[in-house]
Amino acid sequence: MAAPDPIDRSLADARPVPFWLDDPTAPAPCPPLSGTHRADLAIVGAGFTGLWAAIEAKERDPSRHVIVLEGGRVASGATGRNGGFLAASLTHGLENGMARFPDEIVEIERQAEENFRGIAEAIDRYGIDAEYERVGEVALAREPHQTAWFAEAADLARRHGKSVDVLDRDAARGVVDSPVVIGGFRHNDDHALVHPSKLAWGLRDAALTLGVELHEDSPVEAIEEVDHGARLVTRDGVVLADRVVLATNGFAPLVPAIRRYVVPVYDHVLMTEPLTSEQRAAIGWHGREGLADAANRFHYFRLSADDRILWGGYDATYHWGNGIAERFEQDRDVHRRLAASFFTFFPQLEGIAFSHRWGGVIDTCSRFSVMFGRAMSGRLAYAVGYTGLGVGATRFGARTALELVDGLDTERTRLSMVRRRPVPFPPEPLRWTGIRLTVRAMARADRTGRAGVWLKLLERVGLGFQS
């Protein structure tokens, strides 16, 4: 009988759940909504956006009655499934921000720095054990054409006051020891790592301490406008609210207009068992930086507090009709590709096993950063479309959505990135076809180093990714 395939063997005992959520210290759920309640502000979703919005609302006005409705458990969506990379950027990188908002990028970057500091201050103020690590982030080149971008990116970053370094092969391999690495681009500041679920659970506790009313296992089935507010209906209850903040990420939108602008894309992740001291020594990585490939279809990877390696990305899977289903969270072929790429990058870790494998939805919009909108005569506001950048940008998104629904004129609500919507995605079947063509074109560009006709066309119509 043939020996087991080493890739299958590495995945054989991996639990099909997110590592961050597989924690016996997770808080007990708050009770579901039952009966009819009144609120000054209702928030739909208890991920990062919803929790930050709840805290901000109570900090600004402690007397305000805030109710948060969560369809599952706190952090059970994208909040508890991502890599835990906390970046300051609000625009998915400086290059993308320059392409989208050239006239206000300096102001956006200023607010991004303020938001980044505000997250660390809140973690300290509320005593949240989020495993916060203020480390840099390094993009690693595996192809010669990828290194060509580094010098240009470094020049732009330095003009905006960023501390960055371009690394040659030896310096990049000094960050992490891999035979496939030929160069690197280091961001020395404005990046951190967190345990995303622990951050969310800490924000939950802070919100409850401030007097927020939280109901889990309470999916909102409908929102309708009523006199002077909105009526939110769950399975067993109703909330009558003066104002509503919608924080539902890529999940089925309760405001139909969102569907034009956001597509749910499934991303997948593996987590290894803890490394031995010998394995840890074999890979270097003494600075514990967050790492990623310098490619269009990239892997991202990091160390956990107990020295596991999280390895995710590359495949981004869209399902027809904005499809979302629990069965999409596990994809054997995608997880096998991830495992194979892991061992190509870290051949010295041959034989290590993965302890967890999972997938989750990324709320992608065409400008690859958060977008905003209002509905119901301005009584409802939303922040969606973070495109994988939500760990840091959600605090900004939450504060902005709260100011929009309260009708405030602030430095955030005056930004064109808040006032303008991105280019909408086409309806099916053009949506599915366009996404498939884009994935193929990105793969081809990664092989050749040339954008090609399709990617250039997308850039011309406002759908290209400058990062």
N, C-alpha and C positions, 0 to 999 in steps of 0.2 A: 504494500500500500504506500502511495506517495506521502512524503512528509508534508505536514501542514504548511500552507503558504505563510511566510514570515509576516506579511502585512495582516492577513487574517488573524494570525496568532497574536499580534500586538493589540488587536481590537477585540479579542474574544471575550474579555471580562469587563469591557468598558460599559459603565452604567449609562443608559440612554436618558440622562437627565443633566441639566446644567450643573457644573461643579459648584458654582456660586450659591445655588439654591439648595444643594444637597448638604444641609447643615443642621444638626440637631439643636443648635441654639437659635434657630429661626423663631420669631415671635409667634405666639398663638394668634389666630385670626380674630379680627373684630367681628361682631355679629352682623349678619345680613340686614338690610333695610326691611322694616316691617311697618305697615301703617302709613299714615300721611304725616309729612313733616314740612316745616317751613324753614327757609334759610335766606340769609342775605346774599350768600354766594354758594352755588353748587359747583363742584369740580368733578368732572368725569375722568377717571383714570388715576391710579395711585402708583404711577411710575415716577421718574425724576421730575417731569414737568408738573404733574399734579401735586406732588408733595412740596416742591419749591413754591408753587403758587399758593398753597394753603398756608405755609409758614410766612411767606411775604405778606399775605392778606392780614394775618393775625398780628404780625409785627407792626404793620402800619396802623391797624385799628383793632385793639384787643377786644372791643365790644362786638365786633362783626361776627355773626353766626355763620360758620363755614361748615358745609357738609361735603365730604369726599365719597364718591361712589366708585368702587373698584369691582370689575367683573369677575376677577379671580382672586389672587392674593397679592399683597404688596410686592412689587418687583417681579411678578411672574411673567411679564412680557419682556420687551426689549431691555428694560432696565436690569434684569437679572441674567441676561444671556450674552452680553457684549464682552469685550476683552478687558474692560476696566481702564482704558486709555483716556486720561483726562487732559485734553489739549485746550489751550487758551483760545485758539482761533474760533471765530463765529462763522467763518465763510469757507470751511473745509480747505484751509491753507491760504497763504497770502496770494499765490498766483491766481487761484480761483476768485478770490475777493477783488483783485485788481481787474480781472476780466469783467466781472459783474458790476462792480461799484467803484470805478476809478476815481470819481469825484469826491467820495466820502470815505475812502479806505483808511485814511489817517484817523478819522474819528471812530470808525468801526474798530480799528485796532486798539485805540485808547480804551474804548468801552470793553473790549475783549479782555484787556489786561486787568481792568477794574473787576470784571466778572470773575476772572480766574482767582484773583486775590480774595474776593468775597466768598468763594467756595471754601478756601482754606480757613478763612476766619470763622465761617459758620461751623465747620467741622470742629474747630477748637472751642468755639463758644458753647456748643451743645454737647461737647465731650463725646463725639462720635468716633468709635473705633473702626475706621474705614480702611485700615492698613494703608494709609496715605504715604506715598513715597515720592518726594520731589526729585525726579530723575529726568535726564534728557531723553530724547528720542532720536533714533538713527535710521535713516533710509539706506538700505544696502543694495549696491549694484551687483548684478550677476551677469550682465551683458555690457560690452563696451559702449554701445549707444546710450545706455542709461547714465553713464558717468558724464556724458557731455552736458547733461542738464544741470549738474551740480554747481558749476562755476556761475552760471547765470542766476540760479536760484540763490546762491550765497550773496551775490552782488545785490539783488533785490532785497533780501532779508536785512543785510547790513544797512542799506539806505533807510530802512524802517526801524533801525535801532536794535535789531535782533543779534543775539550772540550765536554764531554758527561756525562750523568748521567743515572744510572739504577734506576727506580722508583718502589717502592712497590705499593700495591693497594691504600693505603691512599694518597700517594704522587701523583700517577697518577690521582686519582679522584680530587686531588687538582688542577690539570691542567684543567680538564673539568669534570663536575659532571654527571656521567652516571653510572647506576647500572650494566652495563655489563662489565665495565673496571676492570681488575685485576692486571694490571702492565703497565709499560711504559719504553720507551727508548728515552731520550731527546738528541737532537743535539742542543748545545747551540749557535753555530755560523755557518757561512757558509750557512745560509738560510734566505730568505726574501720573502715577499709577494708583488705583484704588481697588478695593474689593467692592464691586458695584452693589451687591446685595446688602452688604453690611452698611454701606453708605445709605442706601434706601431705607433700611430698617432703622438706622439712626435718625434719618429725617422723619420717618413715621413717628418715632418716640417723641421727637421734638414737637411735631405738629400736635400730637395728643396732649403733651404737657401745656401747650399754648391754648388748649381748649377746642381744637378742631374735632368735629364729629366724623368718624371714619366707619364706613360699612364695606366689608369685603364680601365676596361671593354675591355681588349685587349688580349684575350686568344691566346697563340702561338699555331698554328695548325701544324707547321712543322719547323724543323731545319735541314738544309743541309750544308755540308761542301763545301766551294767554295775556290778559290785561295786566300791564305793568310787570311782566316777567315771563317765566317759562315753567312748564310742567314736565318733569322727568319721571318716566314710568319704569319701574323694575318689576321683577317677577312677583314680588310680594308687597311692594310699597310705592309711594309717590312722594316726590319732593316738589314743592312749590317754591321757586327761587326768584329773587329779583334779578340776579345776574348769573351767568354760567361761563365757566372756562372749560373748554374741551381739550383734553390731553390724552388722546387715544392712539398716538403714534400711527403706525401703518394699518391698524385694524379697521374693520368695516366702518366707514365714516357715518356719523349720525347727522352730519350736514352734507347733503348730496354733492355740493359744489367741490368738496375736497377731493372727490374721486377723480376729477379732471386733472388734478395737479400732483397726486401722490400715488405711487405704485408700491405694493409690498414685495420686497425681494428677499428671498431666504438666504441667509448666510449660515455657515456651519463651522463648528469649532471642536477641537480635541483638547484634552488635558492629560498629561502624562501622570504616572505615579511619581511620588517624590524621588528626586535624584539622590543617589548615594554620594558620598564625599568624593569618590573616585570619578564618577560621572560628572559631578559638578566641576571638578578640576580640569576635566578633559575639554570642556567647552569654553573656559575662560568666563567672559560675561561678568566680570567683577563689578562693573558699574551698575548692573541690573537695569540698564536702559530699556525702554520700550523700543521694539524693532519692527521693521517692515521691509518688504521688497520694494525696490524702486521701479515698479512696473505698473501697467494699467490694471492687470489682474494680479493683485498682490496678496501675499501672505502677511499677516501680522502676528507677532509672538512676543511673549513676556514671561517673566518668572513670577510665580506666586510667592506668598510669604513663607510657605513651607518648601520652596524650591521645586515645584512642579513647573513644567513648561506648558503654557497655553499656546496652541498653534491653530490659527483660523484663517478664513478668507479664501481667496482665489475664485472659487465658484460663487456666483450670485445668481440664484435661480428664481425666475419669474414664472408663475403659473397662470394659465389663461383666465381672463376675466377678473384680475386682481384676486386670484384664489388664495385663501387662507384656510388651513386645516391642520389639525394636530399631526396627521400622518406625514405632512411635509417636513416635520422637524427631524425626522430620521431618514437619511438617504445613504444606503450602503455604498453606492458607487462614489458619492462625494466624499464620504469619510475614508474610503480606501485611497482615493487620490490624495487627500490630505495626509494620510499616514505615509504614503509613498514619498511625497515631497518632503515630509519631515526627515525621513531617513536619508534622502539625498542631501539635505542641508546638514544634517548631523550624523554622518556615517559612524562616528565614534560612539553613538548611543544605540547601536544595533542591539536588539534584545530587550530594550525597555518596553514596557506595556503602557497602554492608555487606560486611565481609570474612568474617564467620562467622555461622552460624545453627545453633541446636541446641535440643534439648529434654532433659528429664530428669525423674526421678520425685521427688516430694515425699511423704514418709511422713506422712500427715495422720491425726491422731486427734481425737476430738470435743472435747477441751479445748484443742487447738491448741498444746500444749507437751508436752515429753518425758514419757513414762510408763515405768514400770518393772514388772518381774515376775520371778518365779523359777520354775524347773521342775526336774524330775529330783531330787526330794528336797532341793532347795536347792543342788544342785551346779552349776546353770546359772542365770545372771542375764542380763537384757537391758534395754537402753535404746533405745526407738524412739518414733516419733510426734512428732518435733521440729517438723514443719509449717513448714519453711522457715527455722527459726531455728537451724540446726545449727552454723554457723560458730563461734559463741560458746558455746552451751549444751552442745555435745558434750563439752567437757572436764569440766563438771559431771556430765553423764550417765555418762561413762566412770568417773570416780572413784566415783560412787554405785553403779554396777553392780558394780564391783570390791569395794566394801565389802559389798554385799549377798551376793555369792557367797562371800565370806570370813566371813560371819556376824558382821560388826562392828556395834557400836552406836555411831553417830557423829551429828554434828549434821545430816548429810545424810539418813541412813537414818531418823532420827526424824521427818522432815517428813511431814505428811499428803499432800503432793503426790507423795511417793515411795511411801507405804504404800497410798494409795487409787488405784484405777484409774478411768479416765474412763468415761462412758456408752458402751456398745458400739454399733457400727453394726448395723442390722438385716441379715438375710440377703437375697440376691437373691430376687425382683426389687425388693424394697422399697429396697434399698441404692441401686441405679442410679436408680430413680424419685425417691427422696428427694434425691439429689445434683443431679439435673436440676432439680427444683423449687426447690432452694435457690439454684442459679446464676441462675435466672430471677428469683427474688424479690430477690436482691442487685442484679441489673441494674435492676430496677424501683425499688428503694430509692435507687440512685444517681441515677436520673432525678428522682424525686419528693422525696427527702429524708425519706420515711416508711418505717418498717420493714415494715409490712404484717402481715397475719394469720399467714402462714407463718413468718416470721422471729421473730415474737413467740412463737409456739408452740415453736419450737426453743429459744429462750432459756428458756422455762418448764421444759422437760424436760432442760435441761443441755447443749444442743447449740448454743447461740448463741455468737457471736464478739463479745466485748466489747473491741474495740481500734480 
